């Protein structure tokens, strides 16, 4: 019966919860881990018979594997969602994870690039190759708009409103938002679109409306964007590894440092909760001190 429940759970996550493909796969992986543990440790125990002790046994196993607190919390979150689905379907009458708390997570601060480092990164792009103009447009857009990599590779030509300085983005949970885009990013998008993309020998049928394409006329993968950015970071001698999210973090941090309203940053980032956005207020200690010196009576 596990397979039938997993199939139903997948449909529930996709249709009712509107979760992204990556989140759905992660949750299914978590429930598969529960299934395998139950079948190995408690043979013959059905989904309807699962109790708190079975869940505690799973978490003990995960802890023994020395997985991070974040991974443990995500596994528990996936399993909890599974039991919420089973409750809705009236497969079970009580959630065995109801009394379980996720491990305490240490809130880590994301790494960001300085404006000078971003300028160096963009200057290191090889514009002698057609993909150079594409890469410049991509990373200029990511930094200008604070996009997730999935949002970047999903950008559509029909969702560009460059004449009024906006792009429509499809974010987490298939939620759309309008994001302002800067003149520099607009300039490089138009250069790419008119002088590179329009001259591709072929564009795949299902990618005709996708803005950023690979040399074969198909949509770029997340991994490809990561590899291009990583290579640029190495080229300019950055000591730390960077990834597409580094540009997103830099976008938010630079706005907050310069006094941008947190609600506006939240809206542009597509954060569901402002608590997520607030992490960027902790990044620049110098900015905090300047604020105190400017506004606190004892610092004047």
N, C-alpha and C positions, 0 to 999 in steps of 0.2 A: 504493500500500500504506500510505501514511502514515495515511489516514483510518481504516483497519482497526486499525492499531496504537494510534491515539489513542483509539478507541472502547474497545478492550481495556484500555488504560491507565486510562481513566476508571472502568471497572468495578472494576479492581484497587484503585484509591484508595478508592472508595466501600465496597466489600464486604470487602476483605481488610485495608486499612489503616484503615478506619472514619474517614476524614477528613471534616471539615465541608465543606459546599457551597462556601464561600468559598475554602478551601484547594485544593479540587479544581479550581475555576475558575482559580485563580492558576497551578497547576502545568500545566494544559492550555494556558494562555496562554504559559507559558515554552517548552513543547515546540513550540507553533505558531511561536514566534519562531525556534527552531532549524530547523524545517521550511522556513520561508520563506527563511532565510539560506542553507541548503544548496541549495535549488532555484534561488536567484538566483546564487549564487557557484560552485556545483559541480553544474551541470545533469547529470541522469542518475545522480547518486549515490543509491543506495538506503540505507535504514536499516541494512541488514546490512553495508554497506561503510564506515560512518562510523568515522573514526580520531581519534586525539588532535589531529591538526592541524586537523581540522574544528571541534573543540570550542574550540581555542585561537583560531581565526579568529572564532568567534561571540563569545567573551569580549572579543576585541580590538575588535569592532564595538560591543559594549555599553559598553566603556570610552570609546570615541570619542564616544558619545552623551552622555557626561558624567553617567551615571546614578550615584546614590549607591552607596557600598559595600554598604549594606543591600540595595538592589535587585539589585545584581550577585550578591550571595550567595544571594538568594532564587531568581534565575533558574538559577544553577548547581545549587541544591538540587533544583529542579523537574526539571531535565534529568538529574541523577544518579538521581533516583527513576525516571525513564522507563527508563533503561538497566538499573536493577535489575529492573524489570518484564520487560524484554526478555531478561535473563539467566534469570529464572525460567521464562519461556515457551520458552527455548532457541532464541530467534530469533537471538541473538548468542552467541559463546563468550567474548568478552572485553569488559570495560567500558572504552570509550575515555576516560571521565572519571576513571578510577581514580587517576591521578597528579596530578589537578588539585585545588588547594587553594582554598577560598573566600577572598575578600579579608578582611583584618583589619578587624574592626568596632570602632568606638569605642563603649564602653558608656555611653550617655547616661542621665542620671537623669531620671525622669519628673517632670512638674510636679504639685504637690499643692496643695490648698486647706487653709487653716487651719480650725479648728472654727468660728471667728467668721464666716468667709466662707461656710461651708456653711449656717450659721444664717441669714445674710443672703439667700442663694440661695433657701432654702425659704420665708422670710418674704415674698419678692417674688412668690410664686405668687398668681395672681388666683383666689381661692376663690369668687368670685361666679359663675363659670362651672363647669358640670359637670366639664369636663376639668381644672379646677384641682385638685379632690380627687384625681383620677387621677394627675396629675403629682406631687403631693405624696407620694402613696403610692409611686409609682415611684422617685423619687429618694431617699426615705427608705429604701426597700428596698435600692437599689443601695449606698448608703453603709453601711447596717446589715450587709449580707451580703457586700459586696465583689464583686458580680456583674459579669460581662461583659454588654455590652448584648444580645448574642444570648441569654444566659441569662435576662435580664430579660424580654424580649419572648416568650420561650418558657415562662415560668412557667405552670403549670397549677393549676387549682383543686384537682384531686385530689392534687396534690403539696404542698399546704399543710397543715402539722401545727401550726397556730397555738396549739392548746391546750397543746402541750408545747414550743412555741418553736423549731420547726425548719421549714425548707422543703427539698424535694428539688429539686436543680438538675441539668439535663442540660448538661454541659460539653463541652469539646473532645473529639473522638473518640467522641462519644455516651456518655461516662462520667458516671455518676450520682454525686452526692455529697450528703450531708445537711449543711446549713449552719444554724447558730443564727441566729435573727432577734430583734432587740430589741423591747421593748414599744412604743416610739414607732412603729416601722414596722408592727407588728401593728395598732395602733390605727387608723392611716391606711388600711391595707388593708381592714379591716372597714368603716370609714366609706365607702370607695369601693365596696366590693362590695355593701353593703346599701343604700346611698342613691343610687348613680349607676349602677353596672353593671346592677343588677337592674331599673332603669327604662329601659334602652335600648329603643327601639321594636322593634329587630330585632337578632338575633345570628346571624351566618353559621353555616351548618351545620358547617363545618370549624373554627370558632373557639369552639364552645360550652364547651370546657374551658380556653380561654386566659384568664388572669386580666385582663391589661390590654388593653382594646379601644379602637379609634377610634370616632368618632361614628356610623360606618356599621355597627358591629357586627363589624368584622374585626380581625385581629391588627395591632398597630402594626409599622411598619418601623423598621429601625435608623436610617435617615436622619431619620425623624420625631422620634425620641428625641433625636438629635443637635441638630436644629434648635430643639427646645423648650428644651434646656439652654443652647444658645448664646444664645438670646434672653434667657434669665434672667440669664446672665452679663453681657450688655450692659446689661440693666436696672439692675443694681446697680453698674455702672461698673468691672467687672473689666478690667484692661488686657490681660491675656493671654487668648487663645482657650482655651475649655475644651470638653471633649467627655466622653461618658459614662465613658471609661476614667479620666478625672481623678478621679471619685468612687471608683473601684476603687483607684487608687493612694493616694488620701487615706485610705481604709479601712485599707489595709495599713500605711501610714506611721504613722498615729496609734496603731495597735496596737503596733508595734515601738518607737515613741518611749516608750510607757508600760510597756515591759518585757515584752511578750507573747513567749511561746516561739515561736521561728522555725518549728519543726515544726508547731505548731498553726496558725500563719498560712498555711503552705504548704498544709495540709489544707483550710482554709477557702477559699483562693484557687483550689484545684484545680490547683496547679502540679505538673507531672510531676517536675521537679527542684528541689531546694532552692536550687540556684545562682540560679534565677530569683527566688526570694523574697529572697535575700541582698542584692539591690540596694537594698532598703528600709532596710538598716542603714547605708547611706552618705548618707542624705538629711538627717538632722538633726545638724549638727556640734555644736550646743549640747548635745544629748543625750549625744553621745560625750564631750564635756568633763566633763559632770556625772558620767558613769560613772567616768571617770578620777579625778576629785576625790573620789569616794566610796570607790573601791576600791584605787587605786594608792598605795603607801606614800609615795612622793615628792610626791604631790599633797596630802597631808593637812596 
